[in-house]
Amino acid sequence: MPQPISLKDAERKVFNTASNDGLWDIFLGCYFLIFVIAPYLSPILGDFWSSVVFLPLWGLVFLSIRLIRKHVVSPRVGVVKFGSARKARLTRFTVVMLVVNVIALIMGFVAALSFGKVPGQVFSIGFGMALLIGFSIAAYLLDINRLYIYGLLVGLSPLVGEWLYISRNASHHGFPITFGTTAGIMILAGSTIFLRLLRDNPVPKVETPSGEA
């Protein structure tokens, strides 16, 4: 006899189904591409502009995700409205992510001002821990387990990159290799999830009333 599902578990399942389209995985992958391309643009544009130049790209990707969700995903899975508990959880997620991003931004400014004074290993550990903590909090609040894996990947990327830089003389502290691999995994995973959603959820056919046939 099947066990009854609690309202909390049912809402979690609906939330995972509604948000599990892979599009934000693709967005995250595109975001971390900055650590792949920006180091090569830095000698030309400078450290600041080599990062700012990506803002239009992120805006375009974000707009594309909104449009795809509205015109491609929603007709297949529907539109879901959540209760106060889930909304409060999402609000806490937004606040925590804002704090984490501010901390990461401060760390970036400190690292830029102390460039050459702070050992690369120290910066890599701090940067990796900030990324790992941020993704772990997001995975917990959103109930999306694969974010733990993403957190581990992005958390290890600076450390592995620094190791490649020291032991294998990899360029740009190994960031293009490690973050390129991480971004590629995210984009590939997101694309796979999205294509599977399209395959398993065809657009419902609109039946013509018999009187109008």
C-alpha positions in Angstrom: 0.0 0.0 0.0 1.5 3.3 -1.0 2.5 5.7 1.8 0.6 9.0 1.9 2.7 12.0 0.8 2.8 15.0 3.1 1.9 18.5 1.8 5.5 19.6 2.4 6.9 16.7 0.3 4.3 17.2 -2.4 5.2 20.9 -2.7 8.9 20.0 -2.8 8.2 17.6 -5.6 6.2 20.1 -7.5 8.9 22.8 -7.0 11.6 20.5 -8.3 9.5 19.5 -11.3 8.7 23.1 -12.2 12.3 24.4 -11.7 14.1 21.4 -13.1 14.3 22.6 -16.7 18.1 22.9 -16.9 18.1 26.5 -18.0 19.6 27.9 -14.8 22.3 25.3 -15.1 23.1 26.7 -18.5 23.1 30.2 -17.1 25.5 29.2 -14.3 27.8 27.6 -16.8 27.8 30.8 -18.9 28.5 32.8 -15.8 31.6 30.8 -14.9 32.9 31.2 -18.4 34.1 34.6 -17.3 37.0 32.9 -15.5 37.9 31.2 -18.8 37.8 34.2 -21.1 38.5 37.2 -18.9 42.1 36.3 -18.1 42.9 36.6 -21.8 41.1 39.9 -22.1 42.7 41.4 -19.0 46.0 42.5 -20.8 43.9 44.4 -23.4 41.0 45.8 -21.4 42.3 45.7 -17.9 41.0 43.7 -14.9 37.9 45.7 -14.4 36.6 46.0 -18.0 37.5 42.4 -18.8 34.8 41.4 -16.3 32.3 44.2 -17.1 32.2 43.3 -20.8 30.4 40.1 -19.9 27.4 42.0 -18.3 25.5 42.3 -21.7 26.1 38.6 -22.3 24.6 37.6 -18.9 21.7 40.0 -19.6 21.1 38.4 -23.0 21.3 34.8 -21.5 18.9 35.8 -18.6 16.4 37.4 -21.0 16.6 34.3 -23.2 15.9 32.0 -20.2 12.8 34.1 -19.3 11.5 33.9 -22.8 12.2 30.2 -23.2 10.5 29.5 -19.9 7.4 31.5 -20.9 7.0 30.2 -24.4 8.5 26.8 -24.3 8.6 25.4 -20.8 5.3 26.8 -19.3 3.1 25.4 -22.1 4.5 21.9 -21.3 4.7 21.9 -17.4 2.3 24.7 -16.6 2.6 27.6 -14.2 3.0 26.8 -10.5 2.1 29.2 -7.6 3.6 28.2 -4.2 2.5 28.8 -0.6 3.8 31.1 2.0 6.4 28.6 3.3 8.0 28.1 -0.1 8.0 31.8 -0.8 9.6 32.5 2.6 12.3 29.9 1.7 12.9 31.6 -1.6 13.2 35.0 0.1 15.8 33.6 2.5 17.6 32.1 -0.4 17.7 35.5 -2.2 19.0 37.3 0.9 21.7 34.7 1.6 22.8 34.8 -2.0 23.0 38.6 -1.9 25.2 38.4 1.3 27.4 35.7 -0.3 27.9 37.7 -3.5 28.8 40.9 -1.5 31.4 38.9 0.5 32.8 37.5 -2.7 32.9 41.0 -4.2 34.8 42.3 -1.2 37.2 39.4 -1.4 37.8 40.3 -5.1 38.6 43.9 -4.3 40.9 42.9 -1.4 42.6 40.4 -3.7 43.0 43.0 -6.4 44.5 45.6 -4.0 46.8 43.0 -2.4 47.8 41.4 -5.7 51.3 40.0 -5.3 51.2 40.3 -1.5 48.8 37.5 -0.7 49.9 34.0 -1.7 47.9 32.4 -4.5 47.1 29.4 -2.3 45.5 31.6 0.3 43.3 33.4 -2.2 42.4 30.1 -3.9 41.3 28.6 -0.6 39.2 31.6 0.4 37.6 31.9 -3.0 36.9 28.2 -3.2 35.3 28.1 0.2 33.1 31.1 -0.6 31.8 29.4 -3.7 31.3 26.0 -2.0 29.4 27.6 0.9 27.2 29.7 -1.5 26.3 26.7 -3.6 25.7 24.5 -0.5 23.3 27.0 0.9 21.5 27.3 -2.4 21.2 23.5 -2.7 19.7 23.3 0.8 17.2 26.1 0.5 16.1 25.2 -3.0 16.1 21.4 -2.5 18.2 20.8 -5.6 20.8 18.2 -4.8 22.9 18.7 -7.9 23.9 22.1 -6.7 26.0 20.4 -4.1 28.0 18.8 -6.9 28.3 22.2 -8.6 29.5 23.7 -5.4 32.2 21.0 -5.1 33.3 21.6 -8.7 33.5 25.4 -8.4 35.0 25.2 -4.9 37.8 22.9 -6.1 38.4 24.9 -9.4 40.6 27.6 -7.8 42.6 25.1 -5.8 43.2 22.7 -8.7 43.9 25.6 -10.9 46.6 26.9 -8.5 48.1 23.4 -8.4 48.2 23.3 -12.2 49.9 26.7 -12.1 52.6 25.7 -9.7 53.2 22.1 -10.8 52.4 22.3 -14.5 53.0 26.0 -15.3 49.4 26.4 -16.5 48.6 29.9 -17.6 46.4 32.3 -15.6 46.6 30.2 -12.5 44.9 27.3 -14.3 41.5 29.1 -14.2 40.8 28.6 -18.0 41.3 24.8 -17.6 39.4 24.2 -14.3 36.6 26.7 -14.7 36.3 25.8 -18.3 35.7 22.2 -17.3 33.3 23.2 -14.6 31.3 25.5 -16.9 31.2 22.8 -19.6 29.8 20.3 -17.2 27.1 22.7 -16.1 26.1 23.6 -19.6 26.1 20.0 -20.7 24.0 18.9 -17.7 21.6 21.8 -18.2 21.2 21.1 -22.0 20.6 17.4 -21.3 17.9 18.2 -18.7 16.2 20.7 -21.0 16.2 18.3 -24.0 14.8 15.6 -21.8 12.0 17.9 -20.6 11.1 18.7 -24.2 11.0 15.0 -25.1 9.0 13.9 -22.1 6.5 16.8 -22.1 5.2 17.5 -25.6 2.9 20.6 -26.0 -0.7 19.5 -25.2 -2.9 19.4 -28.3 -5.8 21.7 -28.3 -8.9 19.7 -29.1 -11.5 21.3 -31.5 -15.0 21.2 -30.1 -17.2 18.8 -32.1 -19.6 21.6 -33.0 -16.8 23.5 -34.8 -15.2 20.6 -36.5 
